[in-house]
Amino acid sequence: MSEAQRRQEPKFAVIGAGMSGILAAIKLKEAGYAFQVFEKADEVGGTWRENTYPGIACDVPSHLYSYSFALNPDWSHFSSPGGEIQTYFEDITKRYEVGASIRFGDPVVRCEWLDGRWEVETSAGYRDVFDWVIAATGILHHPSYPDIGGQASFEGALFHSARWDHTVPLDGQRVGVIGTGSTGVQITGALAHRASHYSLFQRTAQWVLPIEQKAYTQDEREAFRTDADLLRKIHDELSIAFNDGFATSVLDGDSEMIQNIETQCRENLETQLPDPELRERLRPNYRAACKRLVISHNFYAGIQHPNAELVTTDIERIEARGVRTTDGRLHELDVLVLATGFHADQFMRPMTIKGRDGRLLDDVWEKRPSAYMSVAVPGFPNFFMMNGPNSPVGNFSLIQTAEMQFAYVMKLVESVRRGDLDVAIPEPEAARRFEEERVEAAKKTVWATGCRSWYLDDRGIPFAWPFPFSRFRAEMAEPKLEDYERAS
Ligand code: N01
């Protein structure tokens, strides 16, 4: 094929078959482009395939956490369980017939820009060349194991929350969980009453926003099934409420809505925890929503179960029979779960990504990952990320974000096809300007008001998109071609 023909009929590699990768596959198929999806695991689903811990649910309302083109009338709850979300992605993959384009069980190990195209290689040695690469590898997929000694000596079952071992019995067992992020909180609500003794090891207390876990009735679901306008209306209303509300409020640590959220969290704490000693140990000493806000209908009930214990003394080490805290006490356990989060700065890595002039992404990101407009990196032509660095991971629905980012890439594909650009590659100066402005805005967000969280980079600056939803939508709707290298 000639270069001119290739420009008109480009071929795409999509890395990852989670929420963003499935979306890319569906849209590329609809547009009639040739593409190949690469998936390291044997199933689609990404985070919903990997996280199967008891109590897992999405706290973004289900009718918003759905593709805009495939709304689902059958969500069981306002915030539906993880298994249901996984089934949704599996069903969508079948319904849009993109499964046959996914190469399963073979992770990509190298992407290299050679002679104006990307050579993609997998761990099994499969190689092919593509004109564009879309990295849809997700952000929270490298488990973070705590730096606590003695893990190998534990004689019970020990695993990370994202690697749940379902062969291990839980009922009537002595279960310990380290970590009180969204994961540890959901596990506590679901598991505390099942264990003979449940120990939650808390390093930092969390603000907990209460939510009513509404179950949709058969009649409501039937109404959603038969009335497409009603289903669209609930999606759009949630979108407006979320994007004009919470997503805007976090941009200013002193905003009225953040103060309202803090008031609701405080009332939840004061009213749901009658024991003053437990209440004080669960009271955070930082601003609500500084860490990723925990939303829960059952955490306080779980931690107040007679079998449950909140441990706030620091952990000294893990031993054969349990966890030893610095007061000398041994907390004896049969099962120990590490709900200790993820390395949020890895993205596609450890994959080798070599761009123009042999430039390695690992070198470009040596200090920290960063991306122009959250999607592209100077030096890496026709290489785009979905939910990559500087994406709105803490404020907008990730599905809406992915849809807008994908539409942005398609606009650039059109620019290359028209000949406005040779390849889509952001100017370093434009990326620098964007990053400078982003950092200044990030410092004003609630995430920067003084807490430890996975939203912060190595300098303590929030790495997420710090501008309003309206700006993200506008930027993604029309790429600024002046920020890209022009055709020669
Ligand atoms: O992880 P985290 P997560 N000793 O990093 C503690 C999404 N999510 O898996 O706060 C003792 O938030 C750590 O303590 P501290 C959501 O975006 C969404 O819970 O650093 N403790 C913290 O308590 C979320 O934000 C849903 O002091 C240690 C915990 O481990 C993201 O995933 C549901 C420790 C880690 O919390 C990650 O959540 C679940 C140590 N050495 C998750 N090291 C939805 O509903 C760490 N900790 C959408």
Residues whose N, C-alpha, C, O or C-beta is under 5 A from the ligand:
A	BS01	N01	A57 C58 D59 V60 P146 D147 I178 G179 T180 G181 S182 T183 G184 R203 T204 R292 A339 T340 G341 F342 R452 W454
